[in-house]
Amino acid sequence: MADVPKDLVDEIHKLEAMFTVDTTKLKEITDHFVSELAKGLSVEGGSIPMNPTWVMSYPDGYEEGTYLALDMGGTNLRVCQITLTEEKSEFDIIQSKYRMPEELKSAESDDLWDYIADCLYQFIETHHGECANLPKLPLGFTFSYPATQNYIDEGVLQRWTKGFDIDGVEGKNIVPMFEAALERRGVPIKLAALINDTTGTLIASAYTDEDMKMGCIFGTGCNAAYMETCGDIPKIAHLNLPPDTPMAINCEWGAFDNEHKVLPRTAYDIAIDRDSPRPGQQAFEKMIAGLYLGEIFRLVLADLAETKRIFEGQDYSLLKKPYSLDASFLSFIEEDPFENLQETHDLISSKLKLASTRPELELIRRLAELIGTRSARLSACGVAAICKKKNYKTCHVGADGSVFNKYPNFKERGAQALREILDWPKKTNRRAEDPVEILPAEDGSGVGAALIAALTLKRVQQGNVAGVLHPEHFV
């Protein structure tokens, strides 16, 4: 940075001080995270919901049968048929995608469920023939919207997200609505399990890799699921389940530190929270998830432009538009291969209509690195916290989501943070596995949902009906 003027060098140093999370801070955050995970499992509860999912075992790899999976996303509806074969941990999959029409997102409730039933009907007709002649097929439904689940075969929608706003669904169990639509259309399906995609990620990954102990999502949002033992979940103690029985927990850990006790929030993080639809909620998510990385970056640049430290004398009005930059903008800057940062220069010019000097480009590049690195390092605190809580010295973590899959150096930065938090010895062989490895996950919302349907049928048939609202449907 020899050719960067002193005032900009000073700005870069200020940003480094603001966004860098050192080892001591990582350890402090992780220790608080461990206690907050436990608090979420207590009768009183805490910021992190720690929802029991009623998934009560890992797959053993020998599950068999044909199951359907339905994944209701914000833009697409995905229907899969998964056949679990006789070969250990092997499966065959057929899938189709159906567009989720925009107008359905604010239509009548019945219109939505009828459309979904129709897509399922088409899928079954295509792959099985006449629906009227078929026995009912078991289905795992990935419903990735905030829902309360007292049973595996029910889900009370807390609130719509992803642009949906349909009256009369929030606060109600969606399963009877869905089943009524199947009945109207004559679709031969029985709902075996309603699942969250993060729990599906854990189970799908554990099916093909016995060392998998966690499923994580690092994408637009963030979340994790892991297997707890019922004896360590005081809030379900009244059910008198055997204490060593496993129970998958959907953490919903984006809500970690809503009380603002340990996370090193900058003035920009505080502004994002203040201007968000739900201030005071999802504190962790707002510092690490893809939805917010571009906005943090934009706020810093807008502040520097306003105080005439960069882009002096230029119209920076495009930089004032909230959420106009996303995480891919930062990815692109971090991946710029040119010494003179030509691609970054062109991006700033085309997207923000601003000319940038070489020193300004150096600051912009460093800012992207700082925000991306902070996200990866804070993300690692959650993984380390579950490892500490469960005393996992070695394990695999299945991760999915756009930030994990596409953001440059996210995996390496996360691995480095885990090394610092968990005090691993220095590697002697660069190719050796770390004690805790974060790996690309298997398909949680498809294969994971089908496996959870299989596991639920299996345990009900064995007489374990804990957390099953309608055991008679499983006969």
Kinemage of the C-alpha trace (Angstrom):
@kinemage 1
@onewidth
@group {chain A} dominant
@subgroup {mainchain}
@vectorlist {calphas} color= white
{ca met a 1} P 0.000 0.000 0.000
{ca ala a 2} L 2.999 2.243 -0.595
{ca asp a 3} L 1.087 4.442 -3.071
{ca val a 4} L -1.979 4.930 -0.840
{ca pro a 5} L -2.116 8.421 0.730
{ca lys a 6} L -1.785 8.579 4.504
{ca asp a 7} L -5.381 9.683 5.133
{ca leu a 8} L -6.730 6.616 3.294
{ca val a 9} L -4.210 4.341 5.030
{ca asp a 10} L -5.579 5.699 8.310
{ca glu a 11} L -9.142 4.947 7.169
{ca ile a 12} L -8.134 1.369 6.274
{ca his a 13} L -6.560 0.932 9.723
{ca lys a 14} L -9.748 2.236 11.369
{ca leu a 15} L -11.834 -0.252 9.392
{ca glu a 16} L -9.430 -3.075 10.313
{ca ala a 17} L -9.780 -2.219 14.001
{ca met a 18} L -13.564 -2.103 13.635
{ca phe a 19} L -14.141 -5.354 11.736
{ca thr a 20} L -11.349 -7.644 12.971
{ca val a 21} L -12.358 -10.296 15.516
{ca asp a 22} L -9.289 -11.603 17.348
{ca thr a 23} L -8.837 -15.019 18.979
{ca thr a 24} L -9.704 -13.800 22.482
{ca lys a 25} L -13.000 -12.334 21.254
{ca leu a 26} L -13.834 -15.493 19.269
{ca lys a 27} L -13.379 -17.572 22.432
{ca glu a 28} L -15.521 -15.184 24.490
{ca ile a 29} L -18.324 -15.322 21.886
{ca thr a 30} L -18.119 -19.143 21.713
{ca asp a 31} L -18.339 -19.567 25.496
{ca his a 32} L -21.393 -17.294 25.638
{ca phe a 33} L -22.874 -19.232 22.680
{ca val a 34} L -22.525 -22.536 24.615
{ca ser a 35} L -24.472 -21.122 27.570
{ca glu a 36} L -27.132 -19.626 25.250
{ca leu a 37} L -27.656 -22.995 23.501
{ca ala a 38} L -28.305 -24.569 26.923
{ca lys a 39} L -30.599 -21.687 27.876
{ca gly a 40} L -32.673 -22.270 24.736
{ca leu a 41} L -33.226 -25.899 25.839
{ca ser a 42} L -34.328 -24.870 29.349
{ca val a 43} L -37.931 -24.516 30.536
{ca glu a 44} L -37.519 -20.714 30.727
{ca gly a 45} L -35.984 -20.564 27.241
{ca gly a 46} L -33.717 -17.877 25.817
{ca ser a 47} L -33.052 -15.905 22.635
{ca ile a 48} L -32.110 -19.004 20.589
{ca pro a 49} L -35.341 -21.028 20.102
{ca met a 50} L -33.673 -24.508 20.094
{ca asn a 51} L -36.746 -26.246 18.636
{ca pro a 52} L -37.078 -30.022 19.152
{ca thr a 53} L -37.844 -31.506 15.710
{ca trp a 54} L -39.084 -34.994 16.734
{ca val a 55} L -36.421 -36.543 14.501
{ca met a 56} L -35.229 -39.130 17.006
{ca ser a 57} L -32.391 -41.013 15.346
{ca tyr a 58} L -29.681 -40.746 12.760
{ca pro a 59} L -30.172 -42.860 9.632
{ca asp a 60} L -28.092 -46.056 9.656
{ca gly a 61} L -27.686 -46.161 5.868
{ca tyr a 62} L -29.873 -49.275 5.542
{ca glu a 63} L -33.228 -47.500 5.187
{ca glu a 64} L -35.236 -48.762 2.208
{ca gly a 65} L -38.333 -47.784 0.266
{ca thr a 66} L -39.721 -45.043 -1.950
{ca tyr a 67} L -40.575 -41.668 -0.470
{ca leu a 68} L -41.638 -38.302 -1.816
{ca ala a 69} L -40.188 -34.976 -0.741
{ca leu a 70} L -41.759 -31.571 -1.262
{ca asp a 71} L -39.669 -28.416 -0.879
{ca met a 72} L -41.656 -25.184 -0.785
{ca gly a 73} L -39.221 -22.344 -1.446
{ca gly a 74} L -39.839 -18.712 -2.219
{ca thr a 75} L -39.445 -19.029 -5.995
{ca asn a 76} L -39.815 -22.732 -6.782
{ca leu a 77} L -41.658 -25.781 -5.652
{ca arg a 78} L -39.482 -28.879 -5.890
{ca val a 79} L -40.948 -32.387 -5.850
{ca cys a 80} L -38.611 -35.360 -5.502
{ca gln a 81} L -39.034 -39.080 -5.435
{ca ile a 82} L -36.247 -40.741 -3.497
{ca thr a 83} L -35.711 -44.473 -3.591
{ca leu a 84} L -33.475 -45.728 -0.801
{ca thr a 85} L -31.761 -48.780 -2.226
{ca glu a 86} L -30.427 -52.009 -0.680
{ca glu a 87} L -26.879 -50.681 -0.998
{ca lys a 88} L -25.773 -48.892 2.184
{ca ser a 89} L -26.200 -45.083 1.960
{ca glu a 90} L -27.227 -45.224 -1.719
{ca phe a 91} L -30.303 -43.564 -3.212
{ca asp a 92} L -31.900 -42.838 -6.578
{ca ile a 93} L -33.653 -39.523 -7.115
{ca ile a 94} L -36.114 -38.174 -9.698
{ca gln a 95} L -37.140 -34.548 -9.343
{ca ser a 96} L -39.199 -31.825 -10.962
{ca lys a 97} L -39.374 -28.097 -10.314
{ca tyr a 98} L -42.506 -26.011 -10.588
{ca arg a 99} L -42.509 -22.224 -10.586
{ca met a 100} L -44.215 -20.596 -7.605
{ca pro a 101} L -46.443 -17.987 -9.290
{ca glu a 102} L -45.979 -14.531 -7.716
{ca glu a 103} L -49.723 -13.917 -7.491
{ca leu a 104} L -50.114 -16.970 -5.225
{ca lys a 105} L -47.975 -15.300 -2.559
{ca ser a 106} L -50.827 -12.973 -1.676
{ca ala a 107} L -53.777 -15.092 -2.862
{ca glu a 108} L -56.309 -17.066 -0.809
{ca ser a 109} L -54.918 -19.859 1.336
{ca asp a 110} L -56.824 -22.566 -0.613
{ca asp a 111} L -55.360 -21.310 -3.919
{ca leu a 112} L -51.836 -21.923 -2.628
{ca trp a 113} L -52.521 -25.426 -1.291
{ca asp a 114} L -54.546 -26.391 -4.395
{ca tyr a 115} L -51.654 -25.344 -6.635
{ca ile a 116} L -49.200 -27.434 -4.590
{ca ala a 117} L -51.590 -30.433 -4.661
{ca asp a 118} L -51.880 -30.056 -8.432
{ca cys a 119} L -48.074 -30.102 -8.873
{ca leu a 120} L -47.858 -33.266 -6.742
{ca tyr a 121} L -50.679 -34.835 -8.775
{ca gln a 122} L -48.845 -34.113 -12.058
{ca phe a 123} L -45.595 -35.525 -10.663
{ca ile a 124} L -47.206 -38.784 -9.478
{ca glu a 125} L -49.176 -39.231 -12.733
{ca thr a 126} L -45.949 -38.786 -14.737
{ca his a 127} L -43.890 -41.268 -12.711
{ca his a 128} L -46.491 -43.746 -11.408
{ca gly a 129} L -49.490 -43.568 -13.709
{ca glu a 130} L -53.140 -43.203 -12.675
{ca cys a 131} L -53.387 -41.659 -9.179
{ca ala a 132} L -56.711 -43.345 -8.402
{ca asn a 133} L -55.110 -46.823 -8.438
{ca leu a 134} L -52.120 -46.104 -6.172
{ca pro a 135} L -51.566 -46.787 -2.481
{ca lys a 136} L -50.700 -43.670 -0.459
{ca leu a 137} L -47.042 -42.633 -0.747
{ca pro a 138} L -45.260 -41.223 2.331
{ca leu a 139} L -44.105 -37.602 1.994
{ca gly a 140} L -41.561 -35.441 3.821
{ca phe a 141} L -42.489 -31.757 3.480
{ca thr a 142} L -39.694 -29.184 3.797
{ca phe a 143} L -41.469 -26.097 5.049
{ca ser a 144} L -38.705 -23.545 5.632
{ca tyr a 145} L -40.773 -20.843 7.263
{ca pro a 146} L -40.765 -20.129 11.000
{ca ala a 147} L -43.147 -22.713 12.473
{ca thr a 148} L -43.844 -24.132 15.916
{ca gln a 149} L -43.769 -27.911 15.952
{ca asn a 150} L -45.130 -29.788 18.938
{ca tyr a 151} L -45.377 -32.834 16.659
{ca ile a 152} L -43.477 -34.008 13.597
{ca asp a 153} L -46.701 -34.119 11.569
{ca glu a 154} L -47.879 -30.599 12.375
{ca gly a 155} L -46.499 -27.086 11.984
{ca val a 156} L -48.068 -23.868 13.227
{ca leu a 157} L -46.873 -21.027 10.993
{ca gln a 158} L -45.477 -18.230 13.170
{ca arg a 159} L -45.060 -15.735 10.325
{ca trp a 160} L -44.688 -15.728 6.564
{ca thr a 161} L -41.271 -14.873 5.079
{ca lys a 162} L -39.817 -14.927 1.518
{ca gly a 163} L -42.451 -12.524 0.208
{ca phe a 164} L -45.538 -14.562 1.189
{ca asp a 165} L -48.443 -12.717 2.753
{ca ile a 166} L -51.515 -14.976 2.747
{ca asp a 167} L -54.261 -14.204 5.255
{ca gly a 168} L -55.598 -16.817 7.628
{ca val a 169} L -52.507 -19.054 7.791
{ca glu a 170} L -50.279 -17.423 10.435
{ca gly a 171} L -50.936 -18.915 13.871
{ca lys a 172} L -52.547 -22.034 12.370
{ca asn a 173} L -51.436 -25.609 11.727
{ca ile a 174} L -50.753 -25.807 7.987
{ca val a 175} L -50.992 -29.626 7.787
{ca pro a 176} L -54.825 -29.918 7.707
{ca met a 177} L -54.925 -27.207 4.981
{ca phe a 178} L -52.384 -29.128 2.922
{ca glu a 179} L -54.131 -32.479 3.471
{ca ala a 180} L -57.553 -31.045 2.561
{ca ala a 181} L -56.108 -29.876 -0.781
{ca leu a 182} L -54.617 -33.354 -1.431
{ca glu a 183} L -58.040 -34.847 -0.676
{ca arg a 184} L -59.821 -32.425 -3.039
{ca arg a 185} L -57.422 -33.293 -5.871
{ca gly a 186} L -57.285 -37.031 -5.126
{ca val a 187} L -53.519 -37.125 -4.577
{ca pro a 188} L -52.394 -40.455 -3.037
{ca ile a 189} L -50.046 -39.036 -0.387
{ca lys a 190} L -49.766 -39.296 3.394
{ca leu a 191} L -47.714 -36.651 5.174
{ca ala a 192} L -45.133 -38.388 7.377
{ca ala a 193} L -43.055 -35.404 8.486
{ca leu a 194} L -42.889 -31.629 8.267
{ca ile a 195} L -39.244 -30.559 8.420
{ca asn a 196} L -36.950 -27.555 8.365
{ca asp a 197} L -34.241 -27.597 5.663
{ca thr a 198} L -31.448 -27.372 8.266
{ca thr a 199} L -32.593 -30.559 10.009
{ca gly a 200} L -32.830 -32.188 6.577
{ca thr a 201} L -29.248 -31.107 5.875
{ca leu a 202} L -28.074 -32.833 9.077
{ca ile a 203} L -29.908 -36.106 8.327
{ca ala a 204} L -29.049 -36.254 4.595
{ca ser a 205} L -25.373 -35.629 5.354
{ca ala a 206} L -25.315 -38.224 8.156
{ca tyr a 207} L -26.829 -40.813 5.769
{ca thr a 208} L -23.738 -40.777 3.550
{ca asp a 209} L -21.137 -39.891 6.230
{ca glu a 210} L -21.285 -41.363 9.743
{ca asp a 211} L -18.975 -38.636 11.110
{ca met a 212} L -21.553 -35.900 10.424
{ca lys a 213} L -22.768 -34.357 13.674
{ca met a 214} L -24.168 -30.994 12.518
{ca gly a 215} L -26.032 -29.488 9.603
{ca cys a 216} L -25.507 -25.764 8.939
{ca ile a 217} L -26.870 -23.207 6.515
{ca phe a 218} L -24.716 -20.198 5.639
{ca gly a 219} L -26.738 -18.432 2.965
{ca thr a 220} L -29.198 -15.551 2.783
{ca gly a 221} L -29.913 -16.491 6.404
{ca cys a 222} L -28.056 -18.778 8.822
{ca asn a 223} L -28.987 -21.757 10.969
{ca ala a 224} L -27.791 -25.063 12.420
{ca ala a 225} L -29.202 -28.404 13.574
{ca tyr a 226} L -27.547 -31.089 15.689
{ca met a 227} L -28.505 -34.188 17.689
{ca glu a 228} L -29.128 -33.630 21.410
{ca thr a 229} L -30.110 -36.243 24.030
{ca cys a 230} L -33.567 -35.920 25.593
{ca gly a 231} L -32.090 -35.877 29.112
{ca asp a 232} L -30.387 -32.566 28.238
{ca ile a 233} L -33.604 -30.885 27.062
{ca pro a 234} L -35.362 -29.719 30.263
{ca lys a 235} L -38.236 -28.149 28.322
{ca ile a 236} L -39.477 -31.620 27.229
{ca ala a 237} L -38.739 -33.371 30.560
{ca his a 238} L -42.501 -33.647 31.263
{ca leu a 239} L -42.773 -36.168 28.396
{ca asn a 240} L -40.621 -38.653 30.361
{ca leu a 241} L -38.662 -39.819 27.320
{ca pro a 242} L -35.650 -42.066 28.015
{ca pro a 243} L -32.795 -39.597 28.797
{ca asp a 244} L -30.354 -41.132 26.311
{ca thr a 245} L -32.846 -40.948 23.395
{ca pro a 246} L -31.540 -38.680 20.594
{ca met a 247} L -33.529 -35.641 19.438
{ca ala a 248} L -32.517 -33.416 16.538
{ca ile a 249} L -32.633 -29.737 17.518
{ca asn a 250} L -33.274 -26.985 14.978
{ca cys a 251} L -31.348 -24.168 16.680
{ca glu a 252} L -32.570 -21.124 14.705
{ca trp a 253} L -29.302 -19.579 15.892
{ca gly a 254} L -29.628 -16.349 13.901
{ca ala a 255} L -31.179 -15.028 17.140
{ca phe a 256} L -27.976 -15.556 19.163
{ca asp a 257} L -27.036 -12.544 21.303
{ca asn a 258} L -30.204 -10.527 20.693
{ca glu a 259} L -29.320 -8.978 24.082
{ca his a 260} L -26.081 -7.571 22.532
{ca lys a 261} L -23.776 -8.912 25.239
{ca val a 262} L -20.802 -10.220 23.233
{ca leu a 263} L -21.023 -9.659 19.483
{ca pro a 264} L -18.655 -6.858 18.401
{ca arg a 265} L -21.259 -4.684 16.661
{ca thr a 266} L -20.078 -1.616 14.759
{ca ala a 267} L -22.119 1.553 14.207
{ca tyr a 268} L -23.035 0.056 10.810
{ca asp a 269} L -24.419 -3.152 12.370
{ca ile a 270} L -26.452 -1.050 14.799
{ca ala a 271} L -27.877 0.981 11.862
{ca ile a 272} L -28.841 -2.210 9.965
{ca asp a 273} L -30.707 -3.534 12.997
{ca arg a 274} L -32.405 -0.191 13.698
{ca asp a 275} L -33.720 0.115 10.120
{ca ser a 276} L -34.689 -3.557 9.714
{ca pro a 277} L -38.322 -4.771 9.793
{ca arg a 278} L -37.657 -6.462 13.175
{ca pro a 279} L -35.193 -4.441 15.269
{ca gly a 280} L -33.639 -6.336 18.160
{ca gln a 281} L -34.101 -9.724 16.475
{ca gln a 282} L -31.651 -11.999 14.612
{ca ala a 283} L -28.545 -10.191 15.934
{ca phe a 284} L -26.118 -12.946 14.856
{ca glu a 285} L -27.714 -13.348 11.426
{ca lys a 286} L -27.428 -9.610 10.734
{ca met a 287} L -23.625 -9.800 11.116
{ca ile a 288} L -22.919 -12.970 9.119
{ca ala a 289} L -25.666 -13.790 6.604
{ca gly a 290} L -25.591 -13.090 2.881
{ca leu a 291} L -28.616 -10.813 2.995
{ca tyr a 292} L -26.700 -8.289 5.124
{ca leu a 293} L -23.051 -8.460 3.940
{ca gly a 294} L -23.631 -6.176 0.956
{ca glu a 295} L -25.619 -3.742 3.080
{ca ile a 296} L -22.845 -3.432 5.702
{ca phe a 297} L -20.410 -2.750 2.836
{ca arg a 298} L -22.753 -0.136 1.294
{ca leu a 299} L -23.231 1.686 4.591
{ca val a 300} L -19.467 2.007 5.140
{ca leu a 301} L -18.852 3.309 1.593
{ca ala a 302} L -21.793 5.737 1.850
{ca asp a 303} L -20.410 7.054 5.142
{ca leu a 304} L -16.918 7.521 3.648
{ca ala a 305} L -18.406 9.269 0.592
{ca glu a 306} L -20.570 11.536 2.732
{ca thr a 307} L -17.586 12.660 4.800
{ca lys a 308} L -15.642 13.250 1.541
{ca arg a 309} L -13.002 10.631 2.244
{ca ile a 310} L -13.705 8.809 -1.032
{ca phe a 311} L -15.412 9.651 -4.353
{ca glu a 312} L -14.912 13.377 -3.671
{ca gly a 313} L -16.905 15.761 -5.875
{ca gln a 314} L -18.981 12.911 -7.422
{ca asp a 315} L -22.680 12.128 -7.281
{ca tyr a 316} L -22.906 9.060 -5.060
{ca ser a 317} L -26.741 8.937 -4.908
{ca leu a 318} L -26.839 5.297 -6.142
{ca leu a 319} L -24.831 4.356 -3.069
{ca lys a 320} L -27.632 5.676 -0.847
{ca lys a 321} L -30.164 3.035 -1.889
{ca pro a 322} L -30.643 0.433 0.888
{ca tyr a 323} L -29.961 -3.227 -0.004
{ca ser a 324} L -28.870 -2.302 -3.537
{ca leu a 325} L -25.630 -4.315 -3.150
{ca asp a 326} L -25.681 -8.005 -2.280
{ca ala a 327} L -23.055 -10.507 -1.132
{ca ser a 328} L -22.144 -11.365 -4.739
{ca phe a 329} L -20.873 -7.767 -5.121
{ca leu a 330} L -18.318 -8.428 -2.359
{ca ser a 331} L -17.474 -11.865 -3.800
{ca phe a 332} L -16.704 -10.273 -7.148
{ca ile a 333} L -14.400 -7.686 -5.558
{ca glu a 334} L -12.562 -10.316 -3.513
{ca glu a 335} L -12.071 -12.428 -6.643
{ca asp a 336} L -10.662 -9.579 -8.772
{ca pro a 337} L -7.436 -11.152 -10.110
{ca phe a 338} L -5.821 -7.960 -11.360
{ca glu a 339} L -3.030 -6.139 -9.540
{ca asn a 340} L -4.609 -2.795 -10.462
{ca leu a 341} L -8.126 -4.028 -9.423
{ca gln a 342} L -9.473 -3.223 -12.877
{ca glu a 343} L -12.560 -5.455 -12.497
{ca thr a 344} L -13.467 -3.729 -9.224
{ca his a 345} L -13.024 -0.343 -10.930
{ca asp a 346} L -15.367 -1.410 -13.746
{ca leu a 347} L -17.936 -2.846 -11.315
{ca ile a 348} L -18.066 0.372 -9.236
{ca ser a 349} L -18.349 2.351 -12.461
{ca ser a 350} L -21.184 0.264 -13.994
{ca lys a 351} L -23.185 -0.381 -10.818
{ca leu a 352} L -22.699 2.864 -8.881
{ca lys a 353} L -21.717 5.252 -11.693
{ca leu a 354} L -18.614 6.291 -9.733
{ca ala a 355} L -14.991 6.692 -10.839
{ca ser a 356} L -12.525 5.320 -8.298
{ca thr a 357} L -8.829 5.997 -7.872
{ca arg a 358} L -6.307 3.225 -7.274
{ca pro a 359} L -6.010 4.058 -3.522
{ca glu a 360} L -9.824 4.061 -3.216
{ca leu a 361} L -9.900 0.647 -4.893
{ca glu a 362} L -7.376 -0.646 -2.345
{ca leu a 363} L -9.671 0.515 0.460
{ca ile a 364} L -12.742 -1.037 -1.225
{ca arg a 365} L -10.963 -4.369 -1.650
{ca arg a 366} L -9.764 -4.360 1.967
{ca leu a 367} L -13.275 -3.525 3.204
{ca ala a 368} L -14.774 -6.480 1.287
{ca glu a 369} L -12.120 -8.788 2.783
{ca leu a 370} L -12.803 -7.503 6.303
{ca ile a 371} L -16.578 -7.988 6.076
{ca gly a 372} L -16.276 -11.421 4.422
{ca thr a 373} L -13.658 -12.559 6.951
{ca arg a 374} L -15.683 -11.357 9.929
{ca ser a 375} L -18.702 -13.318 8.658
{ca ala a 376} L -16.692 -16.555 8.359
{ca arg a 377} L -14.994 -16.134 11.737
{ca leu a 378} L -18.227 -15.366 13.611
{ca ser a 379} L -19.943 -18.305 11.843
{ca ala a 380} L -17.240 -20.606 13.230
{ca cys a 381} L -18.209 -19.583 16.797
{ca gly a 382} L -21.567 -21.350 16.421
{ca val a 383} L -19.957 -24.545 15.110
{ca ala a 384} L -17.342 -24.460 17.892
{ca ala a 385} L -20.073 -23.889 20.511
{ca ile a 386} L -21.949 -27.060 19.514
{ca cys a 387} L -18.641 -28.989 19.515
{ca lys a 388} L -17.919 -27.741 23.045
{ca lys a 389} L -21.460 -28.371 24.293
{ca lys a 390} L -21.444 -31.961 22.980
{ca asn a 391} L -17.742 -32.495 23.703
{ca tyr a 392} L -17.013 -33.411 20.058
{ca lys a 393} L -13.246 -33.533 19.648
{ca thr a 394} L -13.556 -34.651 16.002
{ca cys a 395} L -16.520 -34.552 13.644
{ca his a 396} L -17.785 -33.495 10.243
{ca val a 397} L -20.236 -30.625 9.721
{ca gly a 398} L -22.447 -30.586 6.613
{ca ala a 399} L -22.882 -27.033 5.329
{ca asp a 400} L -25.053 -25.568 2.592
{ca gly a 401} L -26.103 -22.112 1.426
{ca ser a 402} L -24.903 -19.528 -1.072
{ca val a 403} L -22.297 -17.908 1.214
{ca phe a 404} L -20.698 -21.257 2.102
{ca asn a 405} L -20.791 -22.511 -1.503
{ca lys a 406} L -19.847 -19.340 -3.394
{ca tyr a 407} L -18.157 -16.747 -1.190
{ca pro a 408} L -14.363 -16.785 -1.783
{ca asn a 409} L -12.235 -18.098 1.109
{ca phe a 410} L -15.243 -18.527 3.422
{ca lys a 411} L -14.359 -22.173 4.158
{ca glu a 412} L -10.655 -21.440 4.775
{ca arg a 413} L -11.381 -18.459 7.032
{ca gly a 414} L -13.907 -20.496 9.018
{ca ala a 415} L -11.413 -23.346 9.411
{ca gln a 416} L -8.738 -20.937 10.658
{ca ala a 417} L -11.156 -19.511 13.256
{ca leu a 418} L -12.058 -23.020 14.489
{ca arg a 419} L -8.336 -23.736 14.900
{ca glu a 420} L -7.949 -20.628 17.074
{ca ile a 421} L -11.091 -21.218 19.172
{ca leu a 422} L -10.496 -24.931 19.795
{ca asp a 423} L -6.708 -24.626 20.251
{ca trp a 424} L -5.719 -27.215 17.669
{ca pro a 425} L -1.994 -27.891 17.272
{ca lys a 426} L -0.270 -26.549 14.170
{ca lys a 427} L -0.661 -28.786 11.107
{ca thr a 428} L 2.427 -30.744 10.155
{ca asn a 429} L 0.871 -32.060 6.946
{ca arg a 430} L -1.009 -29.427 4.949
{ca arg a 431} L -3.279 -32.075 3.432
{ca ala a 432} L -4.304 -33.651 6.752
{ca glu a 433} L -7.926 -33.284 7.878
{ca asp a 434} L -8.725 -30.830 10.654
{ca pro a 435} L -10.311 -32.363 13.777
{ca val a 436} L -13.588 -30.614 12.824
{ca glu a 437} L -14.162 -30.337 9.074
{ca ile a 438} L -16.947 -28.244 7.527
{ca leu a 439} L -17.887 -30.019 4.279
{ca pro a 440} L -20.473 -29.502 1.525
{ca ala a 441} L -23.763 -31.027 2.706
{ca glu a 442} L -26.038 -33.497 0.988
{ca asp a 443} L -29.426 -32.313 -0.316
{ca gly a 444} L -31.316 -31.517 2.890
{ca ser a 445} L -34.684 -30.414 1.553
{ca gly a 446} L -35.019 -33.400 -0.827
{ca val a 447} L -33.093 -36.447 0.370
{ca gly a 448} L -33.166 -35.227 3.982
{ca ala a 449} L -36.955 -34.830 3.965
{ca ala a 450} L -37.431 -38.311 2.452
{ca leu a 451} L -35.092 -39.878 5.033
{ca ile a 452} L -36.939 -38.178 7.890
{ca ala a 453} L -40.224 -39.561 6.490
{ca ala a 454} L -38.585 -43.034 6.462
{ca leu a 455} L -37.198 -42.685 10.011
{ca thr a 456} L -40.586 -41.495 11.316
{ca leu a 457} L -42.497 -44.407 9.738
{ca lys a 458} L -39.911 -46.820 11.131
{ca arg a 459} L -40.113 -45.565 14.723
{ca val a 460} L -43.936 -45.392 14.755
{ca gln a 461} L -44.057 -48.980 13.517
{ca gln a 462} L -41.678 -49.895 16.366
{ca gly a 463} L -44.088 -48.289 18.849
{ca asn a 464} L -42.315 -44.943 19.457
{ca val a 465} L -45.063 -42.369 18.883
{ca ala a 466} L -43.463 -39.486 20.824
{ca gly a 467} L -44.141 -36.229 19.021
{ca val a 468} L -46.534 -37.828 16.513
{ca leu a 469} L -49.971 -36.194 16.394
{ca his a 470} L -51.680 -38.836 14.208
{ca pro a 471} L -50.004 -42.245 14.680
{ca glu a 472} L -53.029 -43.809 12.941
{ca his a 473} L -51.875 -42.244 9.632
{ca phe a 474} L -48.689 -44.301 9.768
{ca val a 475} L -50.263 -47.748 9.821
